[in-house]
């Protein structure tokens, strides 16, 4: 039952639009390259990063539909990072964010290092270090909001007048697992060049020259390019060389203002963060406008009713939270609703991510745009589940990266197009890859979209914005003479062990019988920083005590000389077992 007559009229209109759109939808193109009209009031955009916020035009349902899964209830989150590679002077980088990813305001960071206090009046903050030590710090605001206390062990080394700084352990970390590769039963995306998860959101910062975004910033007066030829834009509305140069500082800030939201969506939904950011870049170049193609395409991810349908079918919890705002009777599942009521629910869900706001600066609600990133990650997750079903239906397999390409194709072109291609390709080979499947995509632009997407994703690291870049402004910490009074951080005592078993399965039963354990085999663990730990098997076993290492890191276990390697993620607690099983006699790598 519809809640009231006004809602009835609104959602009947949404229904007919939705039915027409779904019926006529065949494929999805990249966003139209239309540009906004020149705004009368021109605002100069400073090269110094600022906090970009805009008021909500109306209450958003998104935080209720997809609540944060952060383990802390603190209002702020503080982070520590070290600069990559050798530096002339050793230092640390401290940053902090409001945990909702929306609130704006000044955040300070205070702490203790070398028996002295320090204070950062803004962030990101550069803190000089001189030797290996323990640092304790906390983020805070003048209004009394605080973060958890963070404690870290830092290591400082020097060579030839150059310094290297690394974080050996830290009390705050995220153990990331890629939900899609886990469901596919393939190698984790962590093993791919773009699949790793950063413990610090700012590691997602990039400095890409995005022409469509530059044109938006100039057209809306966010960038003042009046002294450029034709105001910084050529006849087609694209930025000319002068306009692009003028816009570049603003381009950097604009494309990175969503990074904490991307990082937290990755943490909560378990989708690789670089993939989320690349999808936003490909779809909208970080400008959350709406386009009308075959369907209304909304916001940063240009999501449409088909994407909402996928979410509602795969996430009943979201449907049951949303339904009471639209219908009076929510006892039935989304899948069992009549089509007209499904269209109304889809319309309400897509409206919740619609950042169009005539009363907001530049016509967009940046707060709502940031909140929509969790929904975008959920669409990706639902698409990867669809991809698994498509391959399972034809008894086919694929490697992790190919699974991801099929998933991106499904996001862009729809499940029907990808299903037909997979079914055709599976008649040729049951182990599918992109080279085999992509020529069979009948939907226009499907192959080129994924190929372009993958070029952006695979070159992500080429555009990483690292400390020392002129577009990163680091506030210098002020050092005190005594220690600051901070709450004592709760000590974290862990018991973590990596048990490596080596045996020869002579009888093929898949388990180690007493006579099958192999002694005197060197087992090596290679850590993320390149350092190694080695032990030799006794009774076929090696036990590594990893209690002092940071949980969540990826470790490679190997048997040097026997070409045996296995990657594993260090757990937060307990024991993880790694088995090396030989099914034939061991052949030495060197002659006696």
ChimeraX attribute file (.defattr): number of C-alpha atoms within 10 A of each C-alpha:
attribute: neighborCount
match mode: 1-to-1
recipient: residues
	/A:1	10
	/A:2	17
	/A:3	13
	/A:4	11
	/A:5	9
	/A:6	10
	/A:7	15
	/A:8	16
	/A:9	12
	/A:10	12
	/A:11	23
	/A:12	17
	/A:13	14
	/A:14	19
	/A:15	21
	/A:16	14
	/A:17	16
	/A:18	25
	/A:19	16
	/A:20	13
	/A:21	18
	/A:22	16
	/A:23	10
	/A:24	11
	/A:25	15
	/A:26	15
	/A:27	18
	/A:28	21
	/A:29	14
	/A:30	14
	/A:31	18
	/A:32	12
	/A:33	13
	/A:34	13
	/A:35	15
	/A:36	15
	/A:37	9
	/A:38	12
	/A:39	13
	/A:40	9
	/A:41	9
	/A:42	16
	/A:43	14
	/A:44	13
	/A:45	20
	/A:46	13
	/A:47	19
	/A:48	12
	/A:49	17
	/A:50	12
	/A:51	11
	/A:52	12
	/A:53	17
	/A:54	19
	/A:55	14
	/A:56	16
	/A:57	16
	/A:58	10
	/A:59	8
	/A:60	17
	/A:61	18
	/A:62	19
	/A:63	13
	/A:64	11
	/A:65	18
	/A:66	19
	/A:67	11
	/A:68	16
	/A:69	12
	/A:70	14
	/A:71	7
	/A:72	11
	/A:73	11
	/A:74	14
	/A:75	19
	/A:76	22
	/A:77	23
	/A:78	24
	/A:79	23
	/A:80	21
	/A:81	20
	/A:82	19
	/A:83	16
	/A:84	12
	/A:85	10
	/A:86	16
	/A:87	15
	/A:88	11
	/A:89	14
	/A:90	22
	/A:91	21
	/A:92	18
	/A:93	20
	/A:94	26
	/A:95	23
	/A:96	24
	/A:97	24
	/A:98	23
	/A:99	20
	/A:100	20
	/A:101	21
	/A:102	18
	/A:103	13
	/A:104	14
	/A:105	12
	/A:106	15
	/A:107	23
	/A:108	21
	/A:109	25
	/A:110	21
	/A:111	24
	/A:112	22
	/A:113	20
	/A:114	14
	/A:115	14
	/A:116	13
	/A:117	21
	/A:118	21
	/A:119	21
	/A:120	23
	/A:121	18
	/A:122	19
	/A:123	21
	/A:124	25
	/A:125	24
	/A:126	22
	/A:127	21
	/A:128	16
	/A:129	17
	/A:130	14
	/A:131	14
	/A:132	16
	/A:133	13
	/A:134	18
	/A:135	17
	/A:136	21
	/A:137	27
	/A:138	24
	/A:139	29
	/A:140	24
	/A:141	17
	/A:142	10
	/A:143	8
	/A:144	7
	/A:145	13
	/A:146	20
	/A:147	23
	/A:148	21
	/A:149	19
	/A:150	21
	/A:151	22
	/A:152	17
	/A:153	15
	/A:154	20
	/A:155	18
	/A:156	16
	/A:157	14
	/A:158	15
	/A:159	8
	/A:160	7
	/A:161	9
	/A:162	13
	/A:163	17
	/A:164	19
	/A:165	25
	/A:166	20
	/A:167	17
	/A:168	15
	/A:169	17
	/A:170	20
	/A:171	17
	/A:172	17
	/A:173	17
	/A:174	17
	/A:175	16
	/A:176	21
	/A:177	21
	/A:178	21
	/A:179	17
	/A:180	26
	/A:181	22
	/A:182	13
	/A:183	11
	/A:184	21
	/A:185	13
	/A:186	15
	/A:187	15
	/A:188	20
	/A:189	22
	/A:190	18
	/A:191	12
	/A:192	12
	/A:193	12
	/A:194	17
	/A:195	19
	/A:196	19
	/A:197	26
	/A:198	18
	/A:199	18
	/A:200	19
	/A:201	21
	/A:202	21
	/A:203	19
	/A:204	23
	/A:205	22
	/A:206	21
	/A:207	20
	/A:208	17
	/A:209	16
	/A:210	18
	/A:211	18
	/A:212	18
	/A:213	24
	/A:214	28
	/A:215	26
	/A:216	24
	/A:217	26
	/A:218	31
	/A:219	26
	/A:220	21
	/A:221	20
	/A:222	21
	/A:223	27
	/A:224	21
	/A:225	24
	/A:226	15
	/A:227	11
	/A:228	16
	/A:229	13
	/A:230	15
	/A:231	16
	/A:232	26
	/A:233	22
	/A:234	14
	/A:235	8
	/A:236	10
	/A:237	18
	/A:238	22
	/A:239	28
	/A:240	21
	/A:241	14
	/A:242	16
	/A:243	27
	/A:244	24
	/A:245	17
	/A:246	23
	/A:247	28
	/A:248	21
	/A:249	19
	/A:250	24
	/A:251	26
	/A:252	21
	/A:253	23
	/A:254	20
	/A:255	22
	/A:256	22
	/A:257	21
	/A:258	24
	/A:259	23
	/A:260	23
	/A:261	23
	/A:262	30
	/A:263	28
	/A:264	21
	/A:265	27
	/A:266	25
	/A:267	24
	/A:268	18
	/A:269	22
	/A:270	20
	/A:271	26
	/A:272	26
	/A:273	25
	/A:274	25
	/A:275	25
	/A:276	23
	/A:277	26
	/A:278	20
	/A:279	25
	/A:280	23
	/A:281	21
	/A:282	21
	/A:283	23
	/A:284	23
	/A:285	24
	/A:286	25
	/A:287	23
	/A:288	26
	/A:289	21
	/A:290	22
	/A:291	20
	/A:292	12
	/A:293	15
	/A:294	17
	/A:295	22
	/A:296	17
	/A:297	23
	/A:298	23
	/A:299	29
	/A:300	27
	/A:301	32
	/A:302	26
	/A:303	25
	/A:304	25
	/A:305	22
	/A:306	21
	/A:307	24
	/A:308	22
	/A:309	21
	/A:310	20
	/A:311	23
	/A:312	24
	/A:313	14
	/A:314	20
	/A:315	14
	/A:316	14
	/A:317	12
	/A:318	17
	/A:319	20
	/A:320	17
	/A:321	14
	/A:322	22
	/A:323	23
	/A:324	14
	/A:325	15
	/A:326	21
	/A:327	17
	/A:328	12
	/A:329	11
	/A:330	17
	/A:331	9
	/A:332	10
	/A:333	15
	/A:334	22
	/A:335	13
	/A:336	9
	/A:337	14
	/A:338	9
	/A:339	14
	/A:340	16
	/A:341	20
	/A:342	21
	/A:343	25
	/A:344	25
	/A:345	28
	/A:346	29
	/A:347	24
	/A:348	20
	/A:349	26
	/A:350	23
	/A:351	14
	/A:352	21
	/A:353	26
	/A:354	24
	/A:355	27
	/A:356	21
	/A:357	19
	/A:358	11
	/A:359	13
	/A:360	16
	/A:361	14
	/A:362	19
	/A:363	16
	/A:364	24
	/A:365	25
	/A:366	25
	/A:367	20
	/A:368	28
	/A:369	24
	/A:370	25
	/A:371	25
	/A:372	29
	/A:373	26
	/A:374	26
	/A:375	25
	/A:376	26
	/A:377	24
	/A:378	25
	/A:379	23
	/A:380	26
	/A:381	22
	/A:382	21
	/A:383	26
	/A:384	25
	/A:385	19
	/A:386	19
	/A:387	26
	/A:388	21
	/A:389	14
	/A:390	20
	/A:391	22
	/A:392	12
	/A:393	12
	/A:394	16
	/A:395	12
	/A:396	18
	/A:397	20
	/A:398	19
	/A:399	16
	/A:400	20
	/A:401	19
	/A:402	16
	/A:403	23
	/A:404	23
	/A:405	21
	/A:406	29
	/A:407	26
	/A:408	24
	/A:409	27
	/A:410	23
	/A:411	24
	/A:412	25
	/A:413	25
	/A:414	21
	/A:415	19
	/A:416	16
	/A:417	20
	/A:418	26
	/A:419	21
	/A:420	15
	/A:421	19
	/A:422	27
	/A:423	19
	/A:424	15
	/A:425	22
	/A:426	18
	/A:427	10
	/A:428	10
	/A:429	12
	/A:430	16
	/A:431	14
	/A:432	19
	/A:433	20
	/A:434	20
	/A:435	10
	/A:436	16
	/A:437	20
	/A:438	21
	/A:439	12
	/A:440	18
	/A:441	20
	/A:442	16
	/A:443	18
	/A:444	14
	/A:445	17
	/A:446	25
	/A:447	22
	/A:448	12
	/A:449	20
	/A:450	24
	/A:451	16
	/A:452	11
	/A:453	20
	/A:454	19
	/A:455	12
	/A:456	19
	/A:457	22
	/A:458	16
	/A:459	12
	/A:460	19
	/A:461	16
	/A:462	12
	/A:463	14
	/A:464	16
	/A:465	20
	/A:466	17
	/A:467	20
	/A:468	12
	/A:469	10
	/A:470	12
	/A:471	18
	/A:472	17
	/A:473	16
	/A:474	19
	/A:475	16
	/A:476	17
	/A:477	22
	/A:478	15
	/A:479	18
	/A:480	15
	/A:481	9
	/A:482	13
	/A:483	15
	/A:484	18
	/A:485	10
	/A:486	14
	/A:487	11
	/A:488	9
	/A:489	13
	/A:490	11
	/A:491	8
	/A:492	7
	/A:493	9
	/A:494	15
	/A:495	13
	/A:496	21
	/A:497	18
	/A:498	21
	/A:499	15
	/A:500	22
	/A:501	21
	/A:502	25
	/A:503	22
	/A:504	22
	/A:505	20
	/A:506	17
	/A:507	11
	/A:508	10
	/A:509	8
	/A:510	11
	/A:511	14
	/A:512	20
	/A:513	13
	/A:514	9
	/A:515	12
	/A:516	18
	/A:517	18
	/A:518	19
	/A:519	15
	/A:520	13
	/A:521	18
	/A:522	15
	/A:523	22
	/A:524	20
	/A:525	22
	/A:526	16
	/A:527	15
	/A:528	11
	/A:529	10
	/A:530	9
	/A:531	8
	/A:532	13
	/A:533	11
	/A:534	15
	/A:535	16
	/A:536	16
	/A:537	19
	/A:538	15
	/A:539	16
	/A:540	21
	/A:541	22
	/A:542	22
	/A:543	17
	/A:544	17
	/A:545	13
	/A:546	18
	/A:547	18
	/A:548	12
	/A:549	16
	/A:550	22
	/A:551	22
	/A:552	18
	/A:553	19
	/A:554	18
	/A:555	19
	/A:556	16
	/A:557	24
	/A:558	20
	/A:559	18
	/A:560	13
	/A:561	12
	/A:562	14
	/A:563	8
	/A:564	13
	/A:565	13
	/A:566	13
	/A:567	17
	/A:568	16
	/A:569	16
	/A:570	22
	/A:571	20
	/A:572	18
	/A:573	14
	/A:574	13
	/A:575	17
	/A:576	14
	/A:577	11
	/A:578	17
	/A:579	15
	/A:580	18
	/A:581	19
	/A:582	17
	/A:583	13
	/A:584	9
	/A:585	9
	/A:586	10
	/A:587	9
	/A:588	9
	/A:589	10
	/A:590	6
	/A:591	5
	/A:592	4
